Amino acid sequence: MIITRQFTLGKQERLKSRKLIEQVFNEGKGFSIFPFRVYYLSGHSTFGLQTAGFHAQIGVGASSKTFKKSVERNRIKRLMREACRLQKNNLNQLLQERKLQLVLFVVYSGKELPEYQLVYDKIGLILQKLSNIISEKSPSNT
Protein backbone atom coordinates (compact mmCIF):
# COMPACT_ATOMS: atom_id res chain seq x y z
CA MET A 1 0.00 0.00 0.00
CA ILE A 2 1.40 3.38 -1.00
CA ILE A 3 0.73 6.28 1.34
CA THR A 4 0.13 9.55 -0.45
CA ARG A 5 2.27 12.47 0.67
CA GLN A 6 -0.70 14.61 1.65
CA PHE A 7 -1.39 12.57 4.79
CA THR A 8 2.12 12.45 6.15
CA LEU A 9 3.88 14.67 8.65
CA GLY A 10 7.46 14.13 7.65
CA LYS A 11 10.75 15.37 8.95
CA GLN A 12 10.65 18.54 6.80
CA GLU A 13 7.23 19.51 8.20
CA ARG A 14 8.19 19.27 11.86
CA LEU A 15 9.50 22.33 13.64
CA LYS A 16 12.84 21.31 15.14
CA SER A 17 15.06 24.39 14.81
CA ARG A 18 15.66 25.98 18.20
CA LYS A 19 16.31 29.29 16.45
CA LEU A 20 12.96 29.19 14.63
CA ILE A 21 11.10 28.14 17.79
CA GLU A 22 12.57 31.10 19.69
CA GLN A 23 11.66 33.39 16.80
CA VAL A 24 8.04 32.17 16.90
CA PHE A 25 7.75 32.82 20.64
CA ASN A 26 9.54 36.20 20.52
CA GLU A 27 8.22 37.75 17.30
CA GLY A 28 5.15 35.70 16.45
CA LYS A 29 1.50 36.26 17.11
CA GLY A 30 -0.68 34.00 19.19
CA PHE A 31 -4.20 33.05 20.18
CA SER A 32 -5.90 30.51 22.42
CA ILE A 33 -8.50 27.87 21.75
CA PHE A 34 -8.88 26.04 25.04
CA PRO A 35 -6.98 23.83 25.93
CA PHE A 36 -4.37 24.97 23.38
CA ARG A 37 -2.19 28.05 23.03
CA VAL A 38 -1.05 28.74 19.47
CA TYR A 39 1.98 30.76 18.35
CA TYR A 40 2.64 31.41 14.68
CA LEU A 41 4.68 33.40 12.18
CA SER A 42 3.76 33.72 8.53
CA GLY A 43 5.41 35.47 5.64
CA HIS A 44 6.99 35.19 2.22
CA SER A 45 9.92 32.74 2.42
CA THR A 46 11.51 34.43 5.40
CA PHE A 47 12.00 31.32 7.49
CA GLY A 48 14.23 29.31 5.21
CA LEU A 49 12.06 26.22 5.12
CA GLN A 50 14.28 23.84 3.22
CA THR A 51 12.05 22.32 0.59
CA ALA A 52 9.73 24.02 -1.84
CA GLY A 53 7.05 21.34 -1.37
CA PHE A 54 6.43 22.26 2.26
CA HIS A 55 4.92 25.57 3.25
CA ALA A 56 4.38 24.95 6.95
CA GLN A 57 6.35 23.60 9.87
CA ILE A 58 4.49 22.49 12.97
CA GLY A 59 5.80 22.05 16.49
CA VAL A 60 3.89 20.75 19.51
CA GLY A 61 4.51 20.84 23.24
CA ALA A 62 3.05 20.01 26.64
CA SER A 63 4.05 21.41 30.03
CA SER A 64 6.33 19.33 32.22
CA LYS A 65 5.00 21.23 35.23
CA THR A 66 1.49 19.94 34.63
CA PHE A 67 2.44 16.50 33.32
CA LYS A 68 5.33 15.16 35.37
CA LYS A 69 5.57 11.86 33.50
CA SER A 70 7.17 11.98 30.08
CA VAL A 71 4.83 9.20 28.94
CA GLU A 72 1.87 11.56 29.38
CA ARG A 73 3.59 14.49 27.65
CA ASN A 74 4.63 12.29 24.75
CA ARG A 75 1.10 10.91 24.36
CA ILE A 76 -0.37 14.43 24.21
CA LYS A 77 2.21 15.48 21.62
CA ARG A 78 1.57 12.33 19.58
CA LEU A 79 -2.18 13.02 19.57
CA MET A 80 -1.58 16.63 18.48
CA ARG A 81 0.77 15.61 15.64
CA GLU A 82 -1.71 12.99 14.43
CA ALA A 83 -4.58 15.52 14.37
CA CYS A 84 -2.37 18.00 12.46
CA ARG A 85 -1.28 15.33 10.02
CA LEU A 86 -4.85 14.48 9.08
CA GLN A 87 -6.18 18.05 8.81
CA LYS A 88 -3.32 20.17 7.44
CA ASN A 89 -4.12 19.84 3.73
CA ASN A 90 -6.49 22.81 3.36
CA LEU A 91 -4.03 25.09 5.12
CA ASN A 92 -1.13 23.82 2.99
CA GLN A 93 -3.10 24.46 -0.22
CA LEU A 94 -3.91 28.00 0.90
CA LEU A 95 -0.27 28.67 1.77
CA GLN A 96 0.84 27.30 -1.59
CA GLU A 97 -1.66 29.48 -3.48
CA ARG A 98 -0.55 32.61 -1.61
CA LYS A 99 3.15 31.65 -1.80
CA LEU A 100 3.46 31.99 1.97
CA GLN A 101 5.27 30.03 4.64
CA LEU A 102 3.98 29.37 8.14
CA VAL A 103 5.79 28.37 11.30
CA LEU A 104 3.37 27.10 13.93
CA PHE A 105 3.83 25.98 17.52
CA VAL A 106 0.91 24.55 19.51
CA VAL A 107 1.14 24.12 23.29
CA TYR A 108 -1.31 22.00 25.25
CA SER A 109 -2.26 23.94 28.38
CA GLY A 110 -5.00 21.73 29.85
CA LYS A 111 -4.69 20.09 33.26
CA GLU A 112 -5.69 16.51 32.39
CA LEU A 113 -4.96 14.02 29.64
CA PRO A 114 -7.19 14.76 26.63
CA GLU A 115 -9.19 12.29 24.57
CA TYR A 116 -8.24 12.03 20.91
CA GLN A 117 -11.61 13.38 19.68
CA LEU A 118 -11.16 16.60 21.70
CA VAL A 119 -7.63 17.09 20.32
CA TYR A 120 -8.80 16.36 16.76
CA ASP A 121 -11.71 18.84 16.98
CA LYS A 122 -9.68 21.64 18.57
CA ILE A 123 -6.72 21.25 16.16
CA GLY A 124 -9.28 21.46 13.34
CA LEU A 125 -10.55 24.76 14.79
CA ILE A 126 -6.98 26.04 15.13
CA LEU A 127 -6.10 25.23 11.52
CA GLN A 128 -9.39 26.78 10.32
CA LYS A 129 -8.68 29.98 12.29
CA LEU A 130 -5.17 30.14 10.80
CA SER A 131 -6.64 29.71 7.32
CA ASN A 132 -9.03 32.60 7.99
CA ILE A 133 -6.19 34.79 9.29
CA ILE A 134 -4.07 34.05 6.22
CA SER A 135 -7.02 34.67 3.86
CA GLU A 136 -7.71 38.08 5.44
CA LYS A 137 -4.04 39.06 5.66
CA SER A 138 -3.04 38.61 2.05
CA PRO A 139 -5.40 38.83 -0.90
CA SER A 140 -5.00 36.21 -3.58
CA ASN A 141 -2.51 36.89 -6.37
CA THR A 142 -4.81 35.47 -9.04
C-alpha atoms as one frame of an Amber mdcrd trajectory, in Angstrom:
protein
   0.000   0.000   0.000   1.404   3.385  -1.004   0.726   6.284   1.345   0.133
   9.554  -0.447   2.266  12.469   0.669  -0.698  14.609   1.647  -1.394  12.567
   4.793   2.123  12.455   6.149   3.878  14.673   8.652   7.464  14.130   7.645
  10.751  15.374   8.946  10.648  18.536   6.802   7.230  19.515   8.196   8.194
  19.267  11.859   9.503  22.331  13.637  12.843  21.312  15.136  15.056  24.387
  14.807  15.665  25.985  18.198  16.312  29.292  16.450  12.958  29.192  14.632
  11.101  28.144  17.789  12.568  31.100  19.695  11.662  33.393  16.801   8.035
  32.166  16.899   7.751  32.821  20.638   9.538  36.204  20.517   8.224  37.746
  17.301   5.145  35.700  16.453   1.500  36.262  17.114  -0.683  34.005  19.191
  -4.197  33.049  20.178  -5.899  30.510  22.423  -8.496  27.866  21.747  -8.877
  26.036  25.037  -6.979  23.828  25.926  -4.365  24.969  23.383  -2.189  28.049
  23.030  -1.047  28.744  19.470   1.980  30.763  18.345   2.640  31.412  14.676
   4.677  33.401  12.181   3.762  33.715   8.531   5.410  35.470   5.642   6.992
  35.188   2.222   9.916  32.735   2.417  11.506  34.431   5.396  11.997  31.319
   7.491  14.233  29.313   5.212  12.056  26.219   5.120  14.280  23.836   3.218
  12.055  22.321   0.590   9.731  24.022  -1.840   7.054  21.344  -1.367   6.433
  22.262   2.264   4.922  25.568   3.246   4.380  24.953   6.954   6.345  23.602
   9.874   4.486  22.490  12.967   5.803  22.046  16.492   3.890  20.748  19.509
   4.511  20.838  23.241   3.053  20.009  26.642   4.045  21.409  30.028   6.332
  19.326  32.219   4.997  21.229  35.235   1.486  19.941  34.626   2.439  16.496
  33.320   5.326  15.164  35.369   5.575  11.857  33.505   7.167  11.979  30.080
   4.826   9.202  28.938   1.868  11.556  29.381   3.588  14.490  27.645   4.634
  12.286  24.747   1.096  10.914  24.362  -0.367  14.434  24.208   2.215  15.484
  21.615   1.574  12.328  19.582  -2.183  13.021  19.565  -1.577  16.627  18.475
   0.771  15.613  15.636  -1.711  12.993  14.429  -4.578  15.516  14.369  -2.369
  18.005  12.464  -1.275  15.328  10.018  -4.851  14.477   9.082  -6.178  18.048
   8.810  -3.316  20.168   7.440  -4.117  19.838   3.731  -6.490  22.813   3.357
  -4.028  25.094   5.125  -1.129  23.816   2.991  -3.100  24.457  -0.218  -3.909
  28.003   0.899  -0.267  28.671   1.774   0.836  27.296  -1.589  -1.665  29.480
  -3.479  -0.547  32.614  -1.615   3.155  31.652  -1.799   3.459  31.990   1.968
   5.274  30.030   4.644   3.983  29.365   8.137   5.793  28.367  11.302   3.375
  27.101  13.927   3.835  25.976  17.525   0.909  24.549  19.512   1.143  24.120
  23.291  -1.312  22.000  25.254  -2.259  23.944  28.382  -5.000  21.731  29.851
  -4.691  20.087  33.256  -5.694  16.513  32.393  -4.956  14.018  29.638  -7.188
  14.759  26.634  -9.187  12.291  24.572  -8.241  12.026  20.909 -11.605  13.379
  19.679 -11.159  16.596  21.699  -7.634  17.087  20.324  -8.805  16.364  16.756
 -11.713  18.837  16.975  -9.676  21.642  18.566  -6.723  21.251  16.157  -9.276
  21.463  13.336 -10.545  24.759  14.788  -6.979  26.043  15.132  -6.103  25.227
  11.517  -9.389  26.782  10.323  -8.679  29.975  12.287  -5.166  30.142  10.801
  -6.643  29.707   7.318  -9.029  32.600   7.989  -6.187  34.793   9.289  -4.067
  34.051   6.219  -7.018  34.671   3.855  -7.714  38.076   5.441  -4.045  39.055
   5.657  -3.036  38.614   2.055  -5.403  38.828  -0.904  -4.998  36.207  -3.575
  -2.509  36.894  -6.368  -4.813  35.467  -9.036
